[in-house]
């Protein structure tokens, strides 16, 4: 902890800090929140701010998430908070919502009218002038009306003008409903006419007749939110009706993902060749189609037209009326077809190696099924990191003292939006210069040195979040690499595989490689932070950008994207080398880079084959579950199985099942991708370190030896 002092001496500030901190903690437990916030305001705007080097500690000391959970009245009191006078008053009530002409003002809770906490919203039309007459015959009217007043009166003795001047009671109330813990008009439509509480016109309490349309314009944005609330209720009903079907679908997706990984041992080659010949066939069809169009245009009178004749056209379809366009497309497709065929001919052995590695990966996962459970552990760690970041960000965002501003209902005041003190505001010069002006709570903030650094703390918190996320992912990659490496380097599989390989590799990564994993994650987090800052600046300065700045921005975005991909690829292979040899990050990254550069062509082929198979698997799993869910939620399988009926939006559970299935498949196939990459690195190391002799036998499988024309000494003798 370090101290920021103002005018006082160090020792005086230190003792003052402890006293104020203890006083603040004591007042937080009392019922008087205004004193609490003024004590906090004295700490923040006074003579010392306590700032910790850890953003979590700083946020915990200065933040208060209650500001997000509870609405706040004009005086800064929370509505509905336990242990306060407003414990049973959880709804915010606006004295005169008609003054909120801008919907954004209502949403931001800065409406120029008095706001108090109430236990329920008004349910009938009443004005203060009506109460003064009806009170004489029935005191029940005043009992009901007084609960919407700021202060307690035994009877409505004050005049309307005096009440409005003192802001003690609203001039009128009308039927409202609570939404987002705030009272908003109860709009409805009757015979095509907008009404409020079954009335189209009503008295606003000051002698003017208002209609529901005027009130609707004042709360237009809130009415949209009411529509959104109705949609939210319907979505919740759909989830409540289909949650068990969603779980069944996700379980089936998990089973299909596991089956697909196991079947890759037998279908990897078939899938690849089906895809390859499919691409060749599609390109061949494109060549034939281009030739037909070229021949058709050749016979037409307009065949003499060319690109130079028509010039530059905004309508792209004009170019497809030229025979030169189809001829050029035919040449391009022919060259692409020839390139693919030549690549298949000259790289057929490397493709066979990639397919064999895919099969070997399925075999490794079959021997190490515990690796398929590891994504659940990664999900748990990621949830902890996300929770840490969210809590710190919330506390930092809610750090501050209450800020009060001058609000004039008529909008004609030179002091409007200036900060003020609600205590004794009516006796200040501002109140005299602007009759009717009020000092209302606006927001939480401050101008102290601490508040100036809140943005810095948020950036630091975001950077720590990125670092932790990358560390968790790196830990999983290193642990999985260690487990799969133990499989590969077992000479006699599965007899020589050590017991509990994943648990052993995870413990080894935690014990010996934490620093290396943190360093590799740090490099990646720095690059990602630069990318986020660049995106933020792009959004903020989008309108003020010139063509040159836009070009530089695109270049920087492309460079950082490529750099991030390259660092991720290098880090992943460095973690594999760490799991094999136990070296630090820098040496492992250097060794992995040199090894990959010596086999760059094999890497390119292996990555493309692996990417195709994994993408196909994800789409296949998500597609199968999506089709079944569509047939079920649209009631098209009544003969086979009776699913949920009368859904409001069938696409809500459908999208949930599809996205959840894809995420589950991605978790399974990320393990499979790490398995393939680890086996590939070990395979390259095996080729360079060993020669098949009795002293240096190959550890690769028999299928890989057959493809590489390699044999061990014992096999040769046999």
N, C-alpha and C positions, 0 to 999 in steps of 0.2 A: 504494500500500500504506500502511496506517496501523497503528499498534501499540496494543495494549491492555496496559498494565503493571499489576503488582500491588504488590510491595513494593520492587522493585529500581529502580535509576535507569535513565534512558533509554539511556545509552550502554552500560551493562552488559547491558541487555536486548537491544540491537541486536547486540552481539557474540555473546551467548548464542544468539540466533536463528540466526545463520549457522552456529555450531558445531553446534547441535542438528539443523539442517536437513541439513547435510553428513553428520552422524553417522547420521541416519535413512536417507538415501539409501544410505549404505554398508551399513547393517545389513539393508536390504531385499534386498540381493544375497547375504547370508550365509545359512547354514542355520538359524540360531537365531532362530526367529520370536518366541519369548517375549521375548527381549531387544528385538526390534524393537517389539513392541507396548508394552513397558514404556517404551521410549524415547519412543514416541508419547504414551503416557499421561503421561509427565513433561512433555512439551511442552504437552499440552492442560490438564492439571490443575496444572501448575506455575506459572510466573511470567509467561508471555507466550503469547498466541495470535496467530498471523499470519492476518489476514483481509484478503482482497482485495475491492475494490469490484466486481470481476467475479465472479459466482457460478461461472463455469467455472474460473477460476484457483483460487478457494477450494476448490471441490470436488476439483480435480486434486491440490492439496497435501494435503488432509485425508482424501479418500475412498479407498476401496480396493474395487473390484468383485470381488475374489477372494472376499469374504465371501458373495457371492451364488453364485459358481460352485463353491466348495468347501465341504463340511461341516467342522465344527470339533469337536474332541474336548473333553474336560472341562478340559483345560489351555489351550485357546485355540489349539492347533496346527491348521493346515489339513491336510486329507487329500488326497493326490494332487497336491500342488503341486510343480512341478519345482524342483530345486535345494534341496530340504529332505530331512530324514531320512524323511519320509513320502511321498517321490516315488512309490514303488511300492506305497503303501498308500492307495488311493483310496476305500475303503469304511469307513463308520463302523459300529462294532460296540457294542451295548449289553450290559453285563455281565448284567443281570437285567431283562428286558423286562416281567416280571410285576409289577414295582413301578409300571409306568406304567398305572395304573388308568383314567386319563382319556385317550381318544383324542386330544383336543386337545393334551394334554401331549406326546404322541409327535410329533405333526405340528409343534409349535413347538420341538421338540428341547430340551425342558427336563425330561426324564425324570429322576427322582431316583435315578439309577444311574450308575456310572462308564462313560464312553464313550471308546473308543480307536480308532485308525485301523488297519485290517488290509488285507491284500492280497486276501483272499477270505473268503467267509462259511463258517461251519462246515457240514459235510455229514453229520454223524453225531451220535448221542446219546452224550455222555460227561459224567461228573461228576468233580469233583476227587478225591473219595474213591476212585472206581474207578481213577483214574490212579495213586494212591499204591500200589495193589496190583499193577496191570498193568505198572507201570514196572519192577518187579523182574524180570519175565520178558521184557519187550520194551520197550526204550527208545524205540521208534518212536512209542508212544502219547504219551509226554511231548513228543517233538519236535513232534507234530501239535498237542497241546493248548497248548503254551507260546506258540504264535504268537498266541493270543488273550489273553495276559497283558500287563499293562502294563510289567512289568520282566522282565529275562532271568534265568532260573534254570537251573542245571545239572541240578537234579533237584527233584522236589516234596518238599522237606524240611519245609516249614512245615506246621503243622496247619491244618485247615479254618477253625477259629475265627480263627487268626492271619491267614490269607489274606483272610478276609472283613473283618477289622478294618483291615488295611492297604490293602485294595482293590487287591491285586496281580493276582489272577486271578479269573475268574468261577467261581461254585460249580458251574455246569453249562453245557453248550452243547447246542444241538439244531439239526437241519437248518434252514437258512435260505437265502434267495435275496436277491441285491442288487436294490434298487429305490430310485431317486433317490439312489444312492450310499450307501445304508444297508442293513444286514442286517435283514430281517424274516422271520418264520416262514414255512416252506414249507407252507402249508395245502393240503389236498386233501380230497376227499370219497370215501369208500369204502363202498359199499353204503348210501348215505344217511347215513353217520356221518362227522363231521368228524375229520380226522386231521392229525397233524404228522409228516412223514417216515414215513407208514404206521403210526403209533402213535396210539392214542387217549388213553393215559395214559403219564406219564413221571415220572422222579424229578427234582425241581428242584435237587438237590445238597445240600439242607439236611435231608434225611430226610423230606420231605413228598412225597406223590404228587399230581401235578397232571394235569388232563386238557386236551385241546385246546381245549375251550370256554372255560376260564379264560384261556388264552393268546389266544384269539380276542377275548374281551372287552377285553383290554388293548391289542390292536392292531386294534380294530374299524375305526377311521378309516383306518388304513393299508390294510386289506383292501379298502375301498371304492376307494382309490386304485389298488390292483392291478387291480380291475375296470375302472377308467378307463384303465389302461395297456393292457389287452387291447383295449378299444375303439379306443384310439389306434393300436395296431398294425394293426388291421383297416382303419382309415381311411387309414393310410399305404399299405397294400397296394392299396387302391382307387385312390389317387392315382397310385401307381407303374404301375398297369395302364391308366389312362385319361388320363394327362397329355397325350399327343399329340392325343387326341380333344378335350380341353379347349382346347388351342391352336387346333385347327381350328375349333371353335365360336366362339371369341373372334375369330378372323380373319374368319369369316363375319359376325359381329356388326358388325365394323368396316366391312365392305363394305356391309352393309345400311344402316348409319347414313349412310354417304356417299351411297348411292342415294336414301335417303329425303330427305336435304337437297337433292339435285339435283331430285328429282321434285316437291318443294314448289312449284317454279316453275309447274307445271301443275296440281297437285292441291290447292293451299291452299284455293281457293274451294270446291271440291267437298267437301273434308273438313269445312270449317266449316258448310256448309249441311246436310250429312248429319247432323252433330251437332245443329244447331239444330232441324231438323225432327224428329229423333229425340226430343229433349227435349219438344217440343210434343206429339208423339204420346203419350209416356209420361204427361204431365200430363193429356191428354184422356182416356186410359184410366182414370186415377185418378178423374177427375170422374165418368165413367160408372159406375165401380165403387161410388163413394160413393152415387150416386143409386140404384143397385140395392139396396144395403143399407138405405138410408133408406126406400125403398118397401116392402121386406120387413118391417122392424120396424114400419112404420106400420100394417100389417094385423094385427099380433099383439096379444093382450090386454094385454101389458105395455108397450104404447106410451106409456101415460100416465106412466111413470116418467121422472124427470129427475135431474139432478145434485144438486139440493137434496134429493130424496127419499132417495137412497142415501147421501148424505154423502161423507165422505172415506174412500176405500178404498185399502188397500195393494195389492190385486190390480188391476192396470191393465186387465186384460181385462174387468172389470166395466163400465168406461166404454164399451167397444166394443159393449155390448148396449143402448146408448141411441141412439135415433134422433137426438137433438140432437148427439151426437158426430159422426155421419156427415154431418149437415147442415152443421155448422161446418167439417169438413174439406172438404166440397164447395165451400163459399163461399171458403175459403182458396185452394184449387186454382184456382177460377175467376178469382179476383183475380190469382194468379200467372200464369196463362195469358194473361190480358188484358194484364198488365204486359209480358210477354215480347213479345207481338205488337206492342204499341205501341212498345216499344223498337226492334224490328226495323224498323218503319215509319219512325219519326222519325230513327233513327240509321243508316239504310241507306247513306248516303253515307260516313259515317265507317267503317262496316264495310267498304265497298268500298276505302277508303284502306288499312285495315289489311291486307286480303288482298293488295292491290297491293304493300305494303311487304314482306310475306312472300315474294312472288314476286321482288321486287327484291333481297331478301337472298340468295335462292338464286342469282340471277344474279351478285351480287357475289362470293360464295364460288366460283362457277365461274371467274371471272376471277382470283381470288386463292386458288388451292388450297393454297398454303403455310400459310394460316391454320389449316387442319385438322390440321397437324402440331404447332402450338404447344402443345396440351394435354400433349404428351409432355415439352416443356421445363418447363412448369409442374409436372408430376409430379416431375421431377428436383429442382427447387428445393424443392418441398414435402418430398421425401424427405430432403434435406439439413437442413431446419429440424427435422423430426421426429427425425432422428438426433442433432442438437445437443441438443435438449431431453431426449431419453432418456438420453444419456451424462451430461449434467450432473445430471439427477435421480438417476441410479444412483450417481454419485460422492457426491452430497450424502447420499443415503439410507444409504450405507455409511461415512459419516464417523463416527469415534468411537473410543474406547479400549475394550479388553475389560473387561466388568463381570462379576465373580464374585459368586455369592450362595450363602448357606448353604441346603443342602437336606438334610432329614431323611427317610430312607426311611419311617419310621413316621408321620411327620407330626405328632409331638408334641414341638415345640421352640419355646420363646419367641423364639429368634433366627432362626427360619426366614425365608427371603427377604431377610435383611439382607445387605448387601455385605460381602465378606471378601477376604482376601489368601491365595491358595493356598500361598504360601511360609510354611512354619512354622505352618500352620493347626492341625495336630494338637497343638501345644503351647499353643494359646491357651485362654482361659477358655471360649470357646464350645464347643470340642471336649470340654472336661471337663464342662460343664453339659449337653450333649446328646450322649451316647455314640452313635456311629454316624453323626453328622452329617458332611457332606462339603462342601467348598468347590468348587463346579463353575462352569465358564464358563456364563454365561446369555445375554448378547447384547453388542452393541457400542453404546456410548452415552457418556454423560458429563454432568456438571453444570457444566461450564465455561461461560464467556460465549459461546464459539463455538457450543456445542451449543444454547444458548438461542435462537440466531438461525438455526438450520438451517431451521426452518419458514418464517422470513422469506425466506431464500434460495430455498426451494422456490417460494414465491409469486412472488418476483421472476423466477425462471426460467420459471414458467408464463406470467407477463405478457409476458416477452420472446418466448416461443414464440407466443403469440397475435398479438403485434405483427408478428413475422416472417411468420407465415402470411398475415395480412391484407395485408402489404406485397407478398408474392409474387403474391397474387391481384390486387391493385391494379395491379401492374406489367403483368400479362397483360392486364387490361382496358384499360389505357391504350395498350399496344402495339397490340392488336387494333383499338381505336377509331381510332388514327392510321392504320392500314392501310385500314380501311373508309371513313374520311373522305376519304382520298386518292382512293378510287374514286368516291365521290359527287361530289366537287368537280372531277372531270375532265369538262370540257365535252363532249368527244367520246370516248365510251367504246368500246373500250378503248385508243384511240390515245394519249390524254392521261394515262393512268395512269402515274405515275413508275415506274422500274425498282426492283425489290426493295422494295416498299412496306412489308412487314412488318419486314424487317431495318432499314430506315431509321427506321420508327416506334419500334422497340425501342431503337435507339441514341439517338434523340431523347429518349425517356422516361428512359433511364438518365442522359443527360448534363444535361438541363435540368429534369427534373421529379422527381428523387429526393426532394428535401425535401418537396415537395407530396404525393407519394405516401406518404411516411413520416408526415406530419402527419394525413392522412386515415385511414391505418391505425391511428394512435395513438388517435384518437377512438373508432374501432370497437373496438379492443382494450380500452379502459377500460370501455366498456359491457359487453362480453362478460365481463370480469373481475368486474364487479359481479354479473352474472347467475350466474356460477359460485360466487361467495362466498355469494350468496343461496341457491342450491341446496344448498351444503354446510351452511349453518346450518339449513336446513330438515330435512336428514337427521339432523343431530346433535340437534336440539331437537324432534323430531317428537312425542315422548311428552309433553313438557312444554308443549305449545302449548295456548292457550285458543282459544275460538271467535273472539275479536277478533283475536288474533295470526294465526290461520289466514286470516281475511278480509284482513288487511293484507298477508299474504304473497302471497295470490293476486292482490291488486291490484298489488303491486310486480312480481310475475312478469309479469303482463299488460303493465304499463307498459314494463318493460325489453324485453320481446319486441317490442312495437310500436316502441319507440325504435330497437332494433337493425335492424329491417326498414326503417324510414324512413331511417336513416343509410346503410344499404347502398344503398338506391335513390338517395339524393341523391349519395353518393360516386360511384356508377357513372356517373351523368350528369355529375357534375363532371369526371371523368376524360375524358369525351368532349369537353367544352368545352375542357379543357386541351390535348387532342390537336389541336383545331381552331385555337384562338387562341394557345396557348402561355402563358396567364396562370397565376398561382399558384392554389393550391387554394381560398382564400377567395373570390377574385373569380370563379373558375370556378363554384364552388358557388352563389354569389349569382346569377350570370347563368343557370345551369341552372335554379335554383329559380324565378326570375321567368319564364323561358321556359315552363316546365312549367305554372305556375299560369295563364298566359294561354291555355293549351290543355289544361286539365284534363280536359275531356270526351273529347277525342281520345285522351288518354293512357289513360283508363279503358278505352275500347273496345279500343285497340291491345293493352294488357296482357292482357286477357281472351282475345282471339283468339290471341295468341302463346302464352300459357300452355296453352291447350287443344291447339294443334297440337303443341307440344313434348312435353307429357305423353303425348299419343296416340302420338307417334313413339317415345318411350322404351318405353312399354308394348308397342307393336307389335314393336319389335326384340327386346326381352327375351322376349316371348311366343313369337315365331316360333322363336327359338333354343331356348327352353325346351321347346317341343313336339318339335322335332327331337331334342333331347338325351334327352327322356323315351322316345321311341320307340326310340332307339339303345341306351340303357343298360338298358332293360327287355327287350331282344332281341325287339322287335316289327317289326324291319325285316330279317329274315334273307334275304328274297328279294332285296332291293335292295342291302343292304350288311351285312356281318357285323361287328358291333361287339364290345366287350369282353364276356366271359362270366364267370359265377361271381363277381359282385361281392358283397361283404359288405353294403354299404349303397349302393344305387344313387343315393340322394338326395344323397349327399355330392358326387360330381362334377356331379350335376344342379344343385344349388344353387350350386355354384361357377361353372358356366357361366351360369346365369341372372343371378346378381349381377354377374359380370364383364361380361356383355353390357350390363346396365343402366348400369354405370359407364362403359363405352366409349361408349354412346349419350349419356350425360350429358355426357361430354367433347366430343363432336361438337356437340351441341345447345347447350352453353354458348357455343361459338363462334358458333353461329347466332343465339342470343339477343342476344349482344353486337353482332352485325352488324345485326340489326333495330333495336336501340336506337340505335346510332350513326346509321344511315340516317334514323331517325325524327327525331332531334335536328337532323341536317343538313337534313332536309326542312322542319322548322319554321323553322329559320334562313333557309333559302332563300326561304320565303314572306315573311318579314319584311324581308329585306335586299334582295331583287330584285323587279322589277316586269315583267320580260319584255322590256324595251327592249334596244336594241343595246348600251347602256352597262351595263345590269344584267340580263343574261339569266338565265333560270331554269336551274338545273343538274339538275333532276329529270328522270326518264325520261319518255318520251312517254306511257306508260300513266298515270302520275301526273298529267301535265298534262291528259290527257283527262278524268280523273275530277274534277280541280279546275277544269276549264274555263279553263285557262291556256294561253297560247301565247307563244312568243318572237317578237321582231320579224321575224326572218328567215323564220320559219314563216308569219307573217301575210302577208308580201309574196308568198310562194309561193301 
